[in-house]
């Protein structure tokens, strides 16, 4: 491995890119929410004013979009088997508004009931709810994954039916 001359490595270690360049570099790797990007820049030592100016420039140029971030996150989480309550909670931590969250979830076109049943089969196998304790475990699993009570109840009951349960 070749080493850089001492003067070159010293120069690069003392120069800090501007907030805009840093933010753009982070956005190139993956979508981020405005809150996440702002927090990251301030944690890296950029002033609130410099960070805000970078956010405005990135939004104006279309590189930063909370709506695009929300769509990406919701699509990814639902494809990983998470329900709407968990997705909503995560989007709220990124300062996405309730109206934006509703719009994103409506646009997903996911059958939450089918997704919950698929998660049960994947995690517990076919017909795993043989008794009340097993049903409670399944319900708790789906609850942690962010499904609502009605979806959980239907999914657990349908899993009983598949097994010929009690």
N, C-alpha and C positions, 0 to 999 in steps of 0.2 A: 504494500500500500504506500502510495506517495504522499508525502506531507506537504502542506502548503508552506510557503515561506512565512517566517514569523510576522512580517509586516502585513501580509494579506489576511492572516487569521486574526490579527489584532484589530484590523480595520473592520472586518465583518462582525466581530463580537461587540464593538462599540456602537455600530449603527443600528438604529431601531427603525423598522419601516413605519410609515405613517399609519394612522388608524384605518384609513380607507384601504390601503394595500393589505394590511393584516386581515381585515374583515373579508375582503374579496378572496384572499387565500383560503380562509376558513370556509367560505361559501362554495368554493370550487370543489372541496372535498365532499360536502353534503349540504342539503338544505338545512337552514337553521331559522328559528323564530327571531324576531327583532329583540325580544327580551334576552334570549340566550346569547345572541351576538353582542348586545350591549354589555351584559354581565361579563362576558369573556374579555372584551376589550378593556373594561375598567379593571378587571382582575390583573390584566397584563400591564397595567400602569398608564393607560391612556386616560386623559381627563374626560370628564363627563361632556364637556363642550365639544372636544375633538371627536368623541364617540358618536355623539348626536349628529354632528355634521356628516360623519361618514354614513350613518344610518339613512339620513335624508337623501344623500347622493345615491346610495345603493337602491333605495326605494324608487327614486325618480328614474333611475336607469333600468329598473325592472329586475335587478339581480337579487333583491331581497323582497320576499312576499310572504306575509303571514298566512295568506290563503293557500298558497302553493305548499308551504311547509305543513299546514294542517291536513291538506289532502294527502300528502306523502305519508305523514305519520299515521293517519287513520287507515289508509290502504295497507300499509306495512303491518300495523298491529292486528287488523282484522284478518289478514292472510296468515298471521301467526296464531290465530285462534282466540284473540281477545274480544270481549264483548263491548257494547257501546258505553257502559258505565265506566269501565276502565279507560277506554279511549278518551272519553269526555274529561275524566279527572286529569289525565296526562296533558291534554290540550290546555286545560285551565292553568296548569303550572307554567305554561308558555305565554300566558296573558292573551289567549285566543278568546274572543267574546262568545257568549252563549249562542247568539244568532249565527255566527260563523260556524260554530260547532254543529248546530242543527243542520245547516246547509250542507256541510261536509258529510255528515252521517247519512242524510237523505240521498245524497248523490252517490254514495258507496254502492248501493244496490246489492246489499248483503242480506241473505236470509238468516237472521240471527238464530232462529229455531234450529235450522239445519246445521249451522255452525256449532251450536252448543251440543247437539247430538253427536256430531262428528268428533268433537273434543272428548266427549264421554267414551265413545268407542275406542278412540286412539289411546286414551289414558287408562281406561279400566277394562277394555275388551268388550266383546258382545255379551249382553245380559249379565253384567257384573252386580246388579242390585238385587241380591238374593234376600236381604233382610233390611230392617229399618236402619241398622247401623251402617250398612253399605250404602243405602240411599242417602243418608245424612252426609257421608263422606263425599259422595258424588255431588250433592248439592253444594257443599262447602267448596269443593274444587271449582265448580262453575261460578260461584259467588266471587271467589278470589280472581277469576279470570274476567270478571266484569259484566256478567249477565244479570238481568233483572229477575225478580222472583217468579213472574209468570212464565218466562222462558225456561227457567230452571225446573219449575214444577212439571211442566209439560215434557221436558227432555228426560227427567228422571223417571217419570211415569211411563214414557214410551220405551225406555230402556227396560223397565220391568216387564212390559208386554212382550218385548223381543225375547226375554229369557223364560217367559212362562211363569214369572215370579209368584209371590204369595197371593 
